[in-house]
Amino acid sequence: MKAFVLAAGFGTRLRPLTEHLPKPLVPVMNIPGLFYTFALLKQAGITEIICNIHHHAEQIRRFIEESRLPGLCITFSEEPSILGTGGGLKRCEPLLKGGDFLLVNSDIITDIDFRALIEQHRRSQRAGTLCLYETPEAASIGMVGIEGELVRDFAGRRGTGIESSFIYTGSAVFSPEIFRHLETGFSSIVETGFYGLVERNTLGYHPHRGLWQDIGTLESYLRANLDTPAVPDRLGAILEHALGMRPHRIAPDARIASDASITHSVIGSGCVIGKGCRVQRSVLLPGTVVEAGTVVEDSVADQYGATLVKPKPAARNIIMEQNQ
């Protein structure tokens, strides 16, 4: 089975960080977020991956090629004009129409068992199977309406009135039938592919009960780096076995003054932290320089001078279009 990974988005919710760094390469505990997805795919025996790219496309392509990820065959679909989640997938129909395939968003950190998801899909003999996650925040994020074993609605957009405590994880398995409903040009996979399968009573679901963390906002990105023990504890072994790398808080080549204070933070490769600095509950992306005497707290900082202070939690609707 092949996998299609959505990695073309602009990362608008993480600006200005993503003005210089593509969202799929924004690191979580010093490992590019996209690599967590690659490791899970390889663990599930999926080694043929199609990755759509647009924003900072050449940077993504070059980084992945230079990383020489073992045992993976990655094909890039570069979009001169961004095509959205639906159009991007439709463009790759010739590469995927030979059989069922897995679709994964690139802005999530999770331990979804892709083998179990695929097995559920095959048992159901339906055209599509969405991986769903139960959370008390479903109403604010965007609940998926389910009825029996079928998906019926998305955030109430179809007017069914069906409520649930489940959200879409950004992972799914589809048969080539979904291509009948997709559109060329910019389009949403929800309003084309998903709706098309719902109308034909052939979109099912598989519940995931483990780790699932969106990393598309500053708040969720900090949480994944600082407050999610499963990232190093559970995903670390998977990454090491699949790709030969492991999440870590402080890069070995970071230069930190002897009197600087680092508390519950992640320090990237090539960072320089001057004398008397205090870094607390923050993430410093690779190459960040913190001048002597500076206090960085509850923030994400990069080498281009962007320092974003953690905002207060707010209601978010990120149900499907996480690839923004």
Helices and strands as residue ranges (DSSP letters): E 2-6, G 12-14, G 17-19, G 23-25, E 27-28, E 31-32, H 33-43, E 48-53, H 57-67, E 73-78, H 84-91, H 93-96, E 101-105, E 108-110, H 114-124, E 128-134, H 138-141, E 144-147, E 150-154, E 166-174, G 176-180, I 190-194, H 195-199, E 203-208, E 212-214, H 218-226, H 230-230, I 231-235, H 236-243, E 255-256, E 261-263, E 266-267, E 272-273, E 278-280, E 283-284, E 289-290, E 295-297, E 299-301, E 307-309
